[in-house]
Amino acid sequence: MSARNPGMPLDLAWVSKVRVNTQAVLKRAQQIQGRNKNKKQWQAAWLLRAVTCIDLTTLAGDDTPGNVHRLCMKATQPVRYDLLKSMDMQDKGVTTAAVCVYPSRVADAVKSLKAANSSLPVASVATGFPAGQTSLKTRLEEVRMAVEDGAMEIDIVINRTLALTGQWEGSDFIKTSTGKESVNATYPVAIVMVRAIRDYFLKTGHKVGFKPAGGIRTAKESLVWLTLMKEELGDEWLSPRLFRLGASSLLADIERQIYHHVTGRYAAYHQMPMA
Ligand SMILES: O=C[C@H](O)COP(=O)(O)O
């Protein structure tokens, strides 16, 4: 996770000067999607990079200590050992970036990771996820409880009422969406967001991270996201310190593509143990 953003006084004059050329952004999004033509051996390396940037997520109403435990085990060994061995990557410590759960499941996740001797961080979606329509007092209490239970990272749902009325400040990491909306992470919106990160960096010298989340399900999409980050912000934003993919079911497809790279065959989903 990136260093804390010290922030800056809210400068609405700067914000209101921002203009977005929608057609240019849509064209750029198309261009980035067309760029994704890595050679096979590089593609496997990029896919492993994507794995290390995943916040492996479960945010279901019926989450239990059991499925959170499986998620944690998958996060610590996200790609089958035999596949990693074939690529000589078995001892490179490939894990996902974090696991992401509801506040009520943080303690379960911390316990499972501790038992597995893993230092993977637990992220939690506190603050009235997904609507963010709870009082400030409740929101702060939820963050406190998640941190007390061992969460290292908190995905805060911004108060959209405040944002829409111009009352907002800077953050350490910005995330596209909760994953619970009908439209979640899209490339054109992401381009606008990462360019805001670039502008903020140029103005303050502080690097804010970016997390697209919601509906990211295929290995191909993960490669487009990496391309977008590389081209718009540079190599430094290709590490989990500044880039996360928030996803509950992306990993299975990435692992299948890696299986295909190693064996030349496609695996059924059940051959890839999943949380
Ligand atoms: O923050 C993470 C998202 O809720 C995950 O969304 P997803 O289940 O569509 O991958």
The ligand as an SDF file (V2000), in Angstrom:
LIG
                    3D

 10  9  0  0  0  0  0  0  0  0999 V2000
  -14.1500   -4.5000   -4.2000 O   0  0  0  0  0  0  0  0  0  0  0  0
  -14.3160   -5.5260   -4.8180 C   0  0  0  0  0  0  0  0  0  0  0  0
  -15.5160   -5.8220   -5.6040 C   0  0  0  0  0  0  0  0  0  0  0  0
  -16.6640   -5.8790   -4.8050 O   0  0  0  0  0  0  0  0  0  0  0  0
  -15.3550   -7.1230   -6.3280 C   0  0  0  0  0  0  0  0  0  0  0  0
  -16.3040   -7.1820   -7.3260 O   0  0  0  0  0  0  0  0  0  0  0  0
  -16.5310   -8.5380   -8.1700 P   0  0  0  0  0  0  0  0  0  0  0  0
  -17.1910   -9.4880   -7.2230 O   0  0  0  0  0  0  0  0  0  0  0  0
  -17.4090   -8.1110   -9.3020 O   0  0  0  0  0  0  0  0  0  0  0  0
  -15.1970   -9.0400   -8.6280 O   0  0  0  0  0  0  0  0  0  0  0  0
  1  2  2  0
  2  3  1  0
  3  4  1  0
  3  5  1  0
  5  6  1  0
  6  7  1  0
  7  8  2  0
  7  9  1  0
  7 10  1  0
M  END
$$$$
